[in-house]
Amino acid sequence: MRKTFNIDFIKAFKPALICYAAFLLVGIIITCIFGVNLDINFKGGTRITYSYTGELDYASTETLIEKTIDKDVTVSESTGLTGDSKKLVITLVGADSLSTEAQQNLAKALTKEYADNTFELYDSNSVNPSVAGAFFVKSIAAVVIAGILVIVYVGIRFRKIGGVSAGLTAFASLFLDVFVAFFACAIFRLQIDSNFMAVILTILGYSLNDTIVIYDRIRENKSIMPKASTEELVNESLNRVKIRTIVTSVTTLMAIIMIIVVSELFGLTSLRSFAIPMAFGMLSGCLSSLFISAPLWTLWKNYSAKKAK
């Protein structure tokens, strides 16, 4: 007879919560020390991209740029997959838009200083700080609305097992996943940009799917095991779906890890800022569905039962 490996998810709730708290604490400390690296879409500013050939000393290039336009900038590199297309990305976050004249002076300075590198303007994008602030507020509102819709949907679908409690605990675990992705950006010093909003909404979808599968199994087992306690019901349900949840998450994580490897090898910063928080968020979504959401729902139900007595 094949042996089954069962986990007591209810007992594992506190250790899992401690691990989450430790990670979030590290993220909070790093955020307080170094701040949040917001993209121009959220804070305003200008991003100018030049294509070039050959090699550059980025320290001296950054010094030349700051001296030319008299502003603090961030200089980064982006390399094409073939390795023969290099781009110099100049970012001024939170500053007023760089005028056309200033951009022309900058192009002349780079062309003169690095005549052998064939500098050419590839892209230029400016965002007004007020417009960026409005975009940031709308992005936060979109996440909040998505969270409210999650509570409503789960509350209606699983009303037979206490829909409101199921919806709120599902939202709590989703909220935790969002914070994990956010602090992953803070720890790895990634920019919070429009990619991050795509990451958040994708994580919400994956994590919610796992949570719904778990609650659906709890609802089914409740009719099969009418005399079982809430702990027995939840543990049985979680052990039945744990392999499916883990395999699904691991499969997706493998694809994301490959994206991270490619972005690191070729200096694709836009992919890096998407893939790293996505990897942490996906891992958190898997763990929070198993170790946080349903065990938290169990505690809620037990507390409500004691209060009713």
Protein Blocks (a to p, Z undefined) as FASTA:
>chain_A
ZZdddddfklmmmmmmmmmmmmmmmmmmmmmmnopaddfklnopaddddddehjddfklm
mmmmmmmnopacdddddddfkopaccdddddehiacddfklmmmmmmmmmmmmmmnopac
fbdcdddfklmmmmmmmmmmmmmmmmmmmmmmmmmmmmmnopmlmmmmmmmmmmmmmmmm
mmmmmmnopacdfklmmmmmmmmmmmmmmmmmmmmmmmmmmmmmmmbcfklmmmmmmmmm
mmmmmmmmmmmmmmmmmmmmmmmmnopaklmmmmmmmmmmmmmmmmmmmmmmmmmmmmmm
mmmmmmmZZ
